[in-house]
């Protein structure tokens, strides 16, 4: 049984005595929390021992835990803080079973790294890689347990490299992360006050800040690079250049922030996918992603997608990508509400498969908390 907490200090006590009294209660509460943290870790370790070599990352279970705790939360801590605190606790407990390696588009300081940390916590080992294709290859080759890749932006749409690799890989989508994206104009600390000659950024970031750049830096050359963090790394040694990147990148590479929140859309958000060699069980609030081809005849897409409406399965995304091996041939990427094991979704997919030229289920996974 936990030791009782010290009494709350009386309201009429001297200020120093009141502060000392509340700090004593905090110290006692911290000791109780520490004991509960370790008790939880012991439980998680015992579950791992029972599971044997089974996957230690269970997206559906973690989503259920976080949703339940946020529902129970009576404040004053906001729901986002509860999710963050328990994500880190789950991450630390998971690390007792296995050190997870998570690949992402690097170098350090990218939004992909931030998304990976939000999903897996600080106890996971990040593996920064040069391209999205490298992230897929690392997971396929067993060099990383999971990967985190961007799939779409709320203003600029889908990420072509990710969609192309999803169509060909044997990996499945295991989860998703939605990250609010705020871009900043960064420059070297020793740079003067003159307008930069060139602005480096990932092509998506340049597009997301196009109006601001046209208004504020119309003469600057816009040069796309592999990632915003790579842009920040370059700018550290180029006093006449600037980068569009995150505040984390600014701190990492010793840059100064010339302008903040320069994205054209205030609600700019990027959705990331977690990829791995793992099927995910239903969590109760899931999404299913598929890729398919449609026959070449009038009204084919309407005919293929009709079972979704009849089985009352909502389609939340439909995007096409050209097939590289044939001109004017397209793949269609579709997101559906629900898990592929849910009866309505399963029935609809069976009929869609029979009508489509081909269909591949990319994965079912918990919907990201907003």
C-alpha positions in Angstrom: 0.0 0.0 0.0 1.3 3.5 -0.9 2.3 5.8 1.8 -0.3 8.5 2.6 0.3 11.9 1.0 1.3 14.8 3.3 -1.6 17.0 4.1 -2.3 20.0 1.9 -0.9 23.2 3.4 -3.4 25.5 5.0 -4.5 28.5 2.9 -3.5 30.9 5.6 0.0 29.7 5.9 2.9 31.9 4.9 3.8 31.7 1.1 7.1 29.9 1.7 5.3 27.3 3.9 2.6 26.8 1.4 5.1 26.2 -1.4 7.1 23.8 0.8 3.9 22.0 1.6 2.8 21.6 -2.0 6.3 20.5 -3.0 6.2 17.8 -0.3 3.0 16.5 -1.8 4.5 16.5 -5.3 7.5 14.5 -4.0 5.2 11.9 -2.5 3.0 11.7 -5.6 6.2 11.3 -7.8 7.3 8.4 -5.6 3.9 6.7 -6.1 4.0 7.4 -9.8 7.5 5.9 -10.0 6.3 2.7 -8.3 3.3 2.5 -10.6 5.5 3.0 -13.7 7.7 0.1 -12.7 4.7 -2.1 -11.8 3.3 -1.4 -15.3 6.7 -2.3 -16.8 6.7 -5.6 -14.9 3.2 -6.4 -16.3 4.3 -5.6 -19.8 7.4 -7.7 -19.5 5.4 -10.7 -18.3 3.0 -10.3 -21.2 6.1 -10.3 -23.5 7.3 -13.5 -21.9 4.0 -15.2 -22.5 3.9 -14.0 -26.2 7.3 -15.4 -26.9 8.6 -14.1 -30.2 5.4 -12.3 -31.2 5.5 -8.7 -32.3 6.0 -6.3 -29.4 4.4 -3.4 -31.3 0.6 -3.8 -31.3 -0.9 -0.7 -32.9 -4.5 -1.7 -32.2 -3.8 -2.3 -28.5 -1.9 0.9 -28.1 -4.6 2.9 -29.8 -7.2 1.3 -27.5 -5.1 2.2 -24.4 -4.6 5.8 -25.4 -8.3 6.2 -26.4 -9.5 4.7 -23.1 -7.1 7.0 -21.0 -8.1 10.1 -22.9 -11.8 9.3 -22.3 -11.1 8.8 -18.6 -9.1 12.0 -18.3 -10.8 14.6 -16.1 -8.1 17.3 -16.5 -6.6 19.7 -16.0 -4.0 18.0 -18.3 -5.3 18.1 -21.9 -5.9 15.0 -24.0 -2.9 15.6 -26.1 -0.6 15.7 -23.0 -2.1 12.4 -21.8 -1.4 10.8 -25.2 2.2 12.0 -25.1 2.9 10.9 -21.6 1.5 7.4 -22.1 3.1 7.0 -25.5 6.5 7.5 -23.8 5.6 5.1 -21.0 4.4 2.4 -23.5 7.6 3.1 -25.5 9.8 2.5 -22.4 7.9 -0.7 -21.5 8.2 -2.0 -25.1 11.9 -1.4 -25.1 12.3 -3.9 -22.2 11.1 -6.6 -24.6 12.9 -5.4 -27.8 14.8 -2.4 -29.1 12.7 -1.4 -32.1 14.5 0.2 -35.0 12.3 2.6 -37.0 13.4 3.9 -40.4 12.3 7.4 -41.6 13.2 10.0 -44.2 16.3 11.7 -42.8 18.6 13.3 -41.9 17.8 14.1 -38.3 15.4 17.0 -37.8 12.8 16.1 -40.4 9.0 16.0 -39.9 9.2 12.3 -40.6 11.5 11.9 -37.6 8.9 13.8 -35.5 6.1 11.6 -36.8 8.2 8.5 -35.9 8.8 9.7 -32.4 5.2 10.6 -31.9 4.1 7.1 -32.9 6.9 5.0 -31.3 8.2 7.2 -28.4 11.8 8.2 -27.6 12.8 4.6 -26.5 12.7 3.4 -30.2 15.9 3.7 -32.2 15.5 6.0 -35.2 17.2 5.0 -38.5 17.4 8.1 -40.8 17.7 7.3 -44.5 18.2 9.4 -47.6 15.0 8.5 -49.5 11.5 7.1 -49.1 12.6 4.1 -51.2 15.4 3.5 -48.8 12.9 3.4 -45.9 10.9 0.7 -47.7 14.0 -1.3 -48.5 15.3 -1.2 -44.9 12.1 -2.7 -43.6 11.9 -5.2 -46.4 15.4 -6.3 -45.8 15.0 -6.6 -42.0 17.4 -3.7 -41.3 14.5 -1.9 -39.5 11.4 -3.3 -37.8 9.2 -0.5 -39.1 9.3 2.5 -41.3 7.5 5.9 -41.3 6.7 7.5 -44.6 4.6 10.5 -45.7 1.5 9.6 -47.8 -0.4 12.9 -48.2 -0.5 16.6 -47.3 -3.7 18.5 -46.7 -2.8 21.2 -49.3 -0.5 19.4 -51.8 -2.1 16.0 -52.0 -0.4 12.6 -52.3 3.3 11.7 -52.1 4.1 9.9 -55.3 7.2 8.0 -54.1 5.2 6.5 -51.2 2.3 5.5 -53.4 4.5 3.9 -56.0 6.3 1.8 -53.4 3.1 0.8 -51.6 1.8 -0.7 -54.9 4.9 -3.0 -55.3 6.0 -3.9 -51.7 5.0 -6.9 -49.7 4.9 -4.8 -46.5 1.6 -3.7 -45.0 0.4 -0.4 -43.5 0.4 -0.9 -39.7 -0.6 2.6 -38.5 -0.8 6.3 -39.3 0.2 9.6 -37.8 -1.2 13.0 -38.5 1.2 15.9 -37.9 0.5 19.6 -38.1 3.2 21.1 -40.2 4.6 24.5 -39.5 7.4 25.8 -41.8 10.0 28.3 -40.8 12.6 30.2 -42.8 16.0 29.4 -41.4 19.4 31.0 -42.0 22.9 30.5 -40.6 23.6 32.3 -37.4 26.4 34.3 -39.0 24.4 35.3 -42.1 23.7 39.0 -42.6 20.4 40.6 -42.9 20.2 40.6 -46.7 17.6 38.6 -48.5 18.8 35.1 -49.3 19.9 34.3 -52.9 18.5 30.8 -52.7 15.9 28.9 -50.6 16.4 25.1 -50.1 13.6 22.8 -49.1 11.8 19.6 -50.0 9.6 20.1 -53.1 6.5 19.6 -51.0 7.6 22.4 -48.5 8.4 24.7 -51.4 4.9 24.1 -52.7 3.3 24.6 -49.3 5.0 28.0 -48.9 4.8 29.1 -52.6 2.6 32.2 -51.9 4.7 33.4 -49.0 7.9 33.0 -51.0 6.4 34.8 -54.0 5.4 37.7 -51.8 8.4 38.0 -49.4 11.3 36.5 -51.5 10.3 36.9 -55.1 14.0 37.0 -56.4 15.2 34.0 -54.4 15.9 30.8 -56.4 13.9 27.9 -55.1 15.9 24.6 -55.0 14.3 21.3 -54.0 16.4 18.9 -52.0 15.8 15.4 -50.5 14.4 16.7 -47.2 13.9 19.9 -45.2 16.5 18.7 -42.7 19.0 18.4 -45.6 18.1 21.9 -46.6 18.9 23.1 -43.0 22.2 21.2 -43.0 23.3 22.9 -46.3 22.3 26.4 -45.0 24.5 26.0 -42.0 27.6 26.6 -44.2 26.0 28.9 -46.8 25.5 32.5 -45.4 23.6 33.7 -48.6 21.1 30.9 -48.5 18.0 30.0 -46.4 16.1 26.8 -45.7 12.5 26.0 -45.1 12.4 23.5 -42.1 11.2 22.9 -38.6 12.2 24.5 -35.3 13.8 21.2 -34.4 16.1 21.5 -37.5 17.0 25.0 -36.5 18.1 23.9 -33.1 19.9 20.8 -34.5 21.9 22.7 -37.0 22.4 26.0 -35.1 20.3 28.2 -37.4 18.3 31.3 -36.6 14.6 31.6 -37.5 14.1 34.5 -39.9 10.3 34.0 -40.2 7.8 31.6 -38.5 4.8 29.7 -39.8 5.3 30.6 -43.4 3.0 27.9 -44.8 0.2 29.2 -47.0 -2.5 27.2 -45.2 -2.8 27.6 -41.4 -4.1 24.1 -41.0 -1.3 22.5 -43.0 -1.2 18.8 -42.0 0.7 15.8 -43.3 -0.4 12.2 -42.9 2.3 9.6 -42.4 2.0 5.8 -42.6 3.7 3.2 -40.5 4.9 0.2 -42.7 5.9 -3.2 -41.5 5.7 -6.9 -42.0 2.7 -7.3 -39.8 -1.1 -7.5 -40.0 -3.0 -5.4 -37.4 -6.1 -6.6 -35.6 -9.2 -4.4 -35.3 -9.0 -1.6 -32.8 -12.6 -0.5 -33.0 -11.8 2.7 -35.0 -9.9 1.7 -38.1 -9.0 2.5 -41.7 -8.3 0.2 -44.6 -6.2 1.2 -47.6 -6.3 -0.6 -51.0 -4.9 -0.1 -54.4 -6.7 -1.4 -57.5 -7.0 -1.2 -61.2 -10.3 -0.7 -63.2 -11.3 -2.4 -66.4 -11.2 -0.3 -69.6 -14.9 0.4 -70.4 -17.3 3.3 -69.8 -18.5 3.5 -66.3 -16.0 1.0 -65.0 -15.1 2.9 -61.8 -18.7 3.5 -60.9 -19.4 -0.3 -61.3 -16.3 -1.2 -59.3 -17.0 1.1 -56.4 -20.8 0.5 -56.2 -20.5 -2.3 -53.6 -19.0 0.2 -51.1 -22.2 2.3 -51.2 -24.4 -0.7 -51.0 -22.6 -2.1 -47.9 -22.5 1.4 -46.4 -18.7 1.6 -46.4 -17.4 5.2 -46.5 -14.6 6.0 -48.9 -12.4 8.8 -47.4 -9.8 9.0 -50.2 -9.5 8.2 -53.9 -6.3 9.1 -55.8 -4.9 7.9 -59.0 -1.3 7.3 -60.1 0.0 6.4 -63.6 1.3 2.9 -64.1 4.9 3.4 -65.2 5.1 0.3 -67.5 2.1 1.3 -69.7 1.0 4.7 -71.0 -2.4 6.1 -69.8 -2.9 3.2 -67.4 -3.7 4.1 -63.8 -3.7 2.7 -60.3 -6.3 3.9 -57.8 -5.5 4.3 -54.2 -8.5 4.2 -51.9 -9.0 4.6 -48.1 -12.1 3.1 -46.5 -13.6 3.6 -43.0 -13.4 0.3 -41.1 -11.2 -2.8 -40.8 -11.0 -5.4 -43.6 -12.3 -8.0 -41.1 -15.4 -5.9 -40.3 -18.3 -7.7 -42.0 -19.5 -4.8 -44.2 -15.9 -4.0 -45.3 -15.1 -7.7 -46.0 -18.3 -8.1 -48.0 -17.7 -4.9 -50.1 -14.1 -5.8 -50.8 -15.0 -9.3 -52.0 -17.4 -7.7 -54.6 -14.9 -5.0 -55.5 -12.2 -7.6 -56.1 -14.5 -9.5 -58.4 -15.2 -6.4 -60.5 -11.7 -4.7 -60.5 -8.9 -5.5 -62.9 -6.9 -6.3 -59.7 -7.1 -5.3 -56.0 -4.4 -5.3 -53.3 -5.2 -4.6 -49.6 -2.4 -2.4 -48.3 -3.4 -2.8 -44.7 -6.0 -2.1 -42.0 -4.8 0.0 -39.1 -6.1 2.3 -36.3 -7.1 5.8 -37.3 -4.8 8.5 -36.0 -6.0 10.6 -33.2 -6.3 14.2 -34.4 
